[in-house]
């Protein structure tokens, strides 16, 4: 496990932290009228974190079966192809197209119980499975790095925790500043509603660059 790998994974995790499930639904929970329910907020964040970790473990187990039958050089070439693919796909996202955020806000406003919020977290994770390409790129990097199961498990856990750091930081601001931080949260929410698709393109482009750069570094310079 190298410092460069850890730094690249941390960068990908921060990119993943800007998804609907890990940032914008938590923001909408903070903006819900009435008293902020810390218990429900914690249930939501905890559920989506465990969901992502579980999905990561399942993908790693499948990827390991493939990587074990590949030469390490071939595995790195596969990683490079994944990185280039992510970068190319990023150009297909229309920055003018607005994401459909209304349905998520309706679910949040209509369901305030801990069980309902856990269900919303799982649903958000399932919906995002098709777009969790930075996470797949990160898993590809771990699988190609010849790490032990314990190391991969630790990196996956760290990745999933970094993904919720921005939401936790904003929660701290919400608790410390009370309603004074609501204008900032509202601006972030509005910005996402208007620029979400374009932001997804940028995220995939940066993720593709990080994944490809790591593969190139280990193929030609290490």
N, C-alpha and C positions, 0 to 999 in steps of 0.2 A: 504494500500500500504506500503510494508516494504522496507527497504534499500537493503535487500538481493534480493528481486524480481527485483528492479530497476537495481542492479549490474548484475544480471543474464541476464536481457533483454539487457543491454548495451553490455555485452559480446557476446550475440547472434547477435546483430546488427553489431558489428565489424566483426564477422565472415561472415555475409551476405555482408559486404562492399567489400569483395574480389571477388565478382561474375563478370562475363563478363560485365553485364549491368551497374554495379555501379562503377567499377574501370578500367577495361581494355579497354572498349570502350572510356571512358574519356582520358585514356593515349594515345590511338591511335589518338584521336582528337588533343591532344597536339603535337603529332609527325607528323601530316599532313603537307606536304610541304606548305610553304607560311606563311603569317601572321596569328597568332592565333586569331580566331574570338570569342571574349568573349561573344557576344550576342548569337551565335549559341551554344556555350558551356553551357551557362546558360539555354537556352531553353531545351537542352538535359537533363541536370541534374534535372531541375525543372519538366520536363515531367515524367521522370522515378520515381522521388520521389512521385509525385501526383498519378501516376499509382499504385505504391506499397501501398500507403495509402488507395486508393480507394478499392483495392483488399482486404486489411486487414479489412476494415470496413465491406465489404460484408461477409467475412468469419466469423468475430466476430458475426454478426447478425445471421448467420446460427448456429454457435457454441452455442450462447446464448440460442437458442431455445432448443438445446439438453441438455445443462448444467442445465437449469431451471427445467428439469424433472428428474435430477439425484441428489442423495444425495451428499453432498460435499466430503465425503470420496470416493465415487465411482468415482467422477470426478477426484480426485487426483490419483486414481489407473489407470484411463484412461491416465492421463498425464504420469504416470510412464511407462506404456506400450509404449506410443509414444516415450519416451526417450530411452528406451531399443531398440525399433525398429530402431531408427535413428543410434544408436551405432552399431547395427548388420549390417545394410545396408552399413555402411561406409567401411566394409571389402570387399565389392563386387566391389569397384572401382579399376580399373587397373591403377597403377601409370605409366605404360609404354605406355599407350594409349594416343596419343596426340589429344587435342581438335581441331576441325576445326575452326580456327580463320580467315582463308583467306577470307571467304565470308563476314565477318563483316567489315574487312578492305577495301574490294572492295566497299561495300555500302557507307562507310564513305568517301572514296576518290572520289566516283562518285557523291555524293549528299552533297552539302555544304550549302544549304539553311536552314533557320530556320524550315520551315515546314517539310522538308525532315528529319532533325535531330530529330524533335519531333516524326515523324513516325518511325524512327529507334529505338528511346527510347521505344515506345509502343511495337514494334516488339520484342525487346530484353526482355522486361518484360513478354510478352506472352510466348516466348520460354522458359523462366526460370521458368514459373509457375510449371512445372513438377519437378523442382529441388529446389524449395524454401522451403525445409523441415525445416531449422532452423527458418524461419519466421512462419511456421505453428506451430512449437514447442513453439515459443514465444507467439503466439496467444492462444494456449492451456493453457499456464501458466497464461495469463491474465484472460481468461475465468474461470479458476478454482479458481482464487484468490478472488472471491466474490467482485469485484470492480464495481463501478457505471459507467454508460455510459460516463460521462465526464472524469473520470479517465482513462478509457480504451482509449478514443479518444486522450487524452494527451500523454499516453504512446505510442500509435501507431505513433503519430506525431513525438515524440522524437526518436523512433526506426528508422523511415524512414530518419530522419535528420542525425542520427549517421551513417547510412549506406553510406552517401555520404561524410562524413568527410575526409577520406583518399584522395578521389579525389580532394576535395577542397584544402587540404594541399599541394598536389602535384601541383595544379594549382598555388597556391601562390608561390611555389618554381620556377615554370616555368616563372612567371611574374617577380620575383625578380632576378633570375639568367639567364634569357633569354636562349640562346642556350647551356649554360654550363651544364644545367641539363639534356639535351637530352641523353647523354650516360647512365645515371641512368634509365631514362624512357625506353630506348631501352632494357637495361638488364632486367628490370621487365617484359616487354612485351615478351622478348625471353624466360625468365624463365617460364612464364605462358604457352606459346605455347608448352613447353617441359614437364612441370610438372602439367598442369591443372587438369587432371583426378585424380592424386594422391592427390592434394591439396583439391579437392572436398571431397574425402574420409576422410581426416583429419578434414575438416570443419564439416561434418556430425557426425563424432565420437565425437568431442568436444561438438557440439550442443546437441547430445544425452545425454552426460554426464551431461551437465548443466540442461537440462530439467528433467532428472531422479533424479538428486541430489536435485533439488527444491521440487519435489514431495515427496521424501523420508524424507527430513527435515520437511515438513509440516505434513506428515502422522505419523511420529514416534517421532519427537523431539520438535514440537511446540504445 
